[in-house]
Amino acid sequence: QVQLVESGGGLVQAGGSLRLSCAASGSTFNIDAIGWYRQVPGKQRELVARIMSGRNTYADSVKDRFTISRDNAKNTVYLQMNSLKPEDTAVYYCWTILTGPPRSQYWGQGTQVTVSS
């Protein structure tokens, strides 16, 4: 099992920046991919960014504004969010999937990001 704890959410004005952190613990040596999703009420959870096989993948809506990075020594993944827009307002969830079988997935508790116009 893997436990994920997010931090760093909050309220920011449009154009501002925030950095989210996600600390992983447990069977971190089995992590195959790790990243961030977000969700707004009434909509499906959507991928924001992830690291898998050494490659970073981003949603089109956040490319060139958000950067995902990983500190393996600290078992922590970060999401640097710049040039924030009101439409980035959501609950952001840390996510990971382990090598398998089975390819178990885990989620953090979520952290609220609110961008005011």
Buried (B, 14 or more C-beta within 10 A) or exposed (E): EBBBBBBBBEEBEEEBEBBBBBBBEBBBEBBEBBBBBBBEEEEEBEBBBBBEEEEBBBBEEBEEBBBBEBEEEEBBBBBBBBEBBEEBBBBBBBBBBBEEEEEBEBBBEBBEBBBEE
